[in-house]
């Protein structure tokens, strides 16, 4: 796994966490089946990237306290 700068890791984790929360909100409001499917697809892609970044953060010993606890619990 390529080493990623800790500041970059932190910034990207925060951004993806916010995007995941927005996708959750959109999912709750969506009524169209095609839109729901698109939201689920986007959520899955974001979650995979998020999981990768969490692994990279742990390997670089980045303190993850800046991430909301509920977001980290999804990984367990």
C-alpha positions as CSV (number, residue, x, y, z in Angstrom):
1,X,0.0,0.0,0.0
2,X,1.4,3.4,-1.0
3,X,2.1,5.7,1.8
4,X,-0.3,8.7,2.0
5,X,0.5,11.9,3.8
6,X,-1.2,12.0,7.2
7,X,-2.8,15.5,6.5
8,X,-4.1,14.2,3.1
9,X,-5.5,11.1,4.8
10,X,-7.2,13.1,7.5
11,X,-8.7,15.6,5.0
12,X,-9.9,12.8,2.7
13,X,-11.4,10.8,5.6
14,X,-13.3,13.9,6.7
15,X,-14.6,14.6,3.2
16,X,-15.7,11.0,2.6
17,X,-17.4,10.8,6.0
18,X,-19.4,14.0,5.1
19,X,-20.3,12.6,1.7
20,X,-21.4,9.3,3.2
21,X,-23.7,11.3,5.6
22,X,-25.1,13.3,2.7
23,X,-25.8,10.0,0.8
24,X,-27.6,8.6,3.9
25,X,-29.8,11.8,4.0
26,X,-30.5,11.5,0.2
27,X,-31.4,7.8,0.6
28,X,-34.0,8.7,3.2
29,X,-35.6,11.2,0.9
30,X,-35.4,9.3,-2.4
31,X,-38.5,7.8,-3.9
32,X,-37.5,6.9,-7.4
33,X,-36.1,3.4,-7.8
34,X,-33.3,4.5,-10.2
35,X,-32.2,7.3,-7.8
36,X,-32.2,4.9,-4.9
37,X,-30.1,2.5,-6.9
38,X,-27.6,5.3,-7.8
39,X,-27.4,6.4,-4.2
40,X,-26.6,2.8,-3.1
41,X,-24.0,2.5,-5.8
42,X,-22.4,5.7,-4.7
43,X,-22.5,4.7,-1.0
44,X,-20.8,1.4,-1.7
45,X,-18.0,3.2,-3.7
46,X,-17.5,5.8,-0.9
47,X,-17.5,3.1,1.8
48,X,-14.8,1.1,-0.1
49,X,-12.6,4.2,-0.4
50,X,-13.3,5.0,3.3
51,X,-12.3,1.5,4.3
52,X,-9.0,1.8,2.3
53,X,-8.2,5.1,3.9
54,X,-8.9,3.8,7.4
55,X,-6.5,1.0,6.8
56,X,-3.9,3.4,5.5
57,X,-4.5,5.7,8.6
58,X,-4.0,2.8,11.0
59,X,-0.8,1.7,9.2
60,X,0.6,5.3,9.5
61,X,-0.5,5.4,13.2
62,X,-2.8,8.4,12.5
63,X,-5.0,9.2,15.4
64,X,-8.6,8.7,14.3
65,X,-10.3,10.6,17.1
66,X,-11.3,13.3,14.6
67,X,-13.8,10.9,13.0
68,X,-17.2,10.5,14.5
69,X,-17.5,7.3,16.6
70,X,-20.5,6.1,14.7
71,X,-18.5,6.2,11.4
72,X,-15.8,4.0,12.9
73,X,-18.4,1.6,14.3
74,X,-19.5,0.8,10.8
75,X,-16.1,-0.8,10.2
76,X,-16.4,-3.3,13.0
